[in-house]
Amino acid sequence: MSETMKILLQQVADRFDKNIDDISPDMTLESLEIDSLGKIELLFDLEDHFKVRIPNETINLTTLQDVADLIDSAK
């Protein structure tokens, strides 16, 4: 598992009060009950943590792996 994914899983667990052991890269944001506002807040947190800029048009993220791939591509 990539370092980006490990950090993403921790961020999701902390922000959305989930057990990190119950979260996997192939889970959808919807299955984690992360709504559009939650997704935006998560992306802001990740931008701050990784010191990257994520384009606004990346709203079509479905899984946690999609989010990790986006962060890695922005580095």
C-alpha positions as semicolon CSV with decimal commas, in nm:
position;residue;x (nm);y (nm);z (nm)
1;M;0,000;0,000;0,000
2;S;0,136;0,339;-0,097
3;E;0,222;0,606;0,158
4;T;-0,043;0,829;-0,002
5;M;-0,309;0,563;0,054
6;K;-0,205;0,509;0,416
7;I;-0,240;0,881;0,485
8;L;-0,569;0,898;0,296
9;L;-0,714;0,610;0,497
10;Q;-0,607;0,778;0,821
11;Q;-0,761;1,110;0,710
12;V;-1,090;0,938;0,621
13;A;-1,095;0,747;0,950
14;D;-1,029;1,063;1,152
15;R;-1,257;1,304;0,965
16;F;-1,555;1,071;0,921
17;D;-1,526;0,873;1,246
18;K;-1,457;0,538;1,075
19;N;-1,250;0,244;1,192
20;I;-0,937;0,245;0,977
21;D;-0,937;-0,137;0,969
22;D;-1,278;-0,129;0,797
23;I;-1,163;0,099;0,513
24;S;-1,000;-0,024;0,192
25;P;-0,876;0,146;-0,128
26;D;-1,154;0,000;-0,342
27;M;-1,433;0,142;-0,124
28;T;-1,645;0,414;-0,276
29;L;-1,690;0,750;-0,113
30;E;-2,062;0,686;-0,125
31;S;-2,030;0,356;0,065
32;L;-1,838;0,549;0,333
33;E;-2,127;0,799;0,346
34;I;-1,903;1,084;0,233
35;D;-2,123;1,345;0,067
36;S;-2,013;1,617;-0,174
37;L;-1,927;1,862;0,105
38;G;-1,732;1,592;0,288
39;K;-1,542;1,514;-0,031
40;I;-1,446;1,880;-0,078
41;E;-1,333;1,909;0,284
42;L;-1,130;1,589;0,251
43;L;-0,962;1,717;-0,065
44;F;-0,875;2,047;0,109
45;D;-0,719;1,851;0,397
46;L;-0,520;1,639;0,152
47;E;-0,403;1,947;-0,040
48;D;-0,273;2,094;0,285
49;H;-0,107;1,772;0,397
50;F;0,065;1,693;0,066
51;K;0,128;2,058;-0,032
52;V;-0,036;2,006;-0,373
53;R;-0,311;2,177;-0,570
54;I;-0,600;1,962;-0,690
55;P;-0,793;2,099;-0,990
56;N;-1,158;2,183;-0,922
57;E;-1,283;1,968;-1,209
58;T;-1,186;1,647;-1,027
59;I;-1,529;1,598;-0,874
60;N;-1,578;1,261;-1,050
61;L;-1,384;1,068;-0,787
62;T;-1,554;0,742;-0,696
63;T;-1,318;0,528;-0,486
64;L;-1,047;0,599;-0,234
65;Q;-0,799;0,464;-0,489
66;D;-0,918;0,735;-0,732
67;V;-0,841;0,997;-0,467
68;A;-0,496;0,851;-0,392
69;D;-0,414;0,836;-0,765
70;L;-0,518;1,198;-0,804
71;I;-0,293;1,306;-0,515
72;D;-0,001;1,108;-0,657
73;S;-0,048;1,266;-1,000
74;A;-0,050;1,615;-0,844
75;K;0,282;1,564;-0,661
